[in-house]
Amino acid sequence: MPQTQPMDQLQEDLGIAKVVDHLTEQFPALGRIRVEQVVDEAHRLLSGNPIRDYVPVLVQRTAKDRLRRIMTDEPAAIPAV
């Protein structure tokens, strides 16, 4: 079984950028800035974790759940496009 190298900071940053892009497409009504805020909050929750390999995946799951709640709980707060 091949061993993989641990994720470095550049790879993690690129992964997080892809998460922002993906979630912005998935939640266009919230806008990119709001998606970036939610992704940043989710990313900060994992900042103390020494194992970084799955951080982008975990951030995406956490942020996606939060964005869904925002869409459900705050429909009046979503700006019209």
C-alpha positions, -999 to 999 in steps of 0.1 A, spaced: 0 0 0 15 33 -10 21 59 17 9 94 11 27 126 22 9 147 48 -10 177 35 11 208 35 -3 244 41 -4 252 4 -24 220 -4 -47 228 25 -52 264 13 -60 252 -22 -84 227 -8 -102 254 12 -104 276 -19 -121 248 -38 -145 244 -9 -154 281 -11 -159 278 -49 -180 247 -46 -202 260 -19 -206 294 -36 -220 275 -66 -242 254 -43 -256 284 -23 -256 314 -48 -283 332 -29 -259 337 1 -231 352 -20 -194 345 -20 -186 367 10 -210 349 33 -198 315 21 -162 326 27 -172 337 63 -188 304 71 -159 284 56 -134 305 75 -154 298 108 -154 261 101 -117 261 92 -108 279 124 -126 252 144 -100 227 132 -70 249 136 -56 230 166 -58 196 149 -23 183 142 -36 159 114 -44 181 85 -51 156 57 -88 157 59 -93 193 69 -108 205 36 -134 177 36 -143 183 72 -145 221 66 -168 215 36 -191 193 56 -193 217 85 -198 248 63 -224 231 41 -244 221 72 -242 257 85 -251 272 51 -282 249 49 -293 261 83 -288 297 72 -309 291 42 -337 275 63 -335 297 93 -329 331 78 -347 332 44 -357 369 49 -320 378 56 -308 366 22 -303 395 -1 -321 395 -35 -298 390 -65 
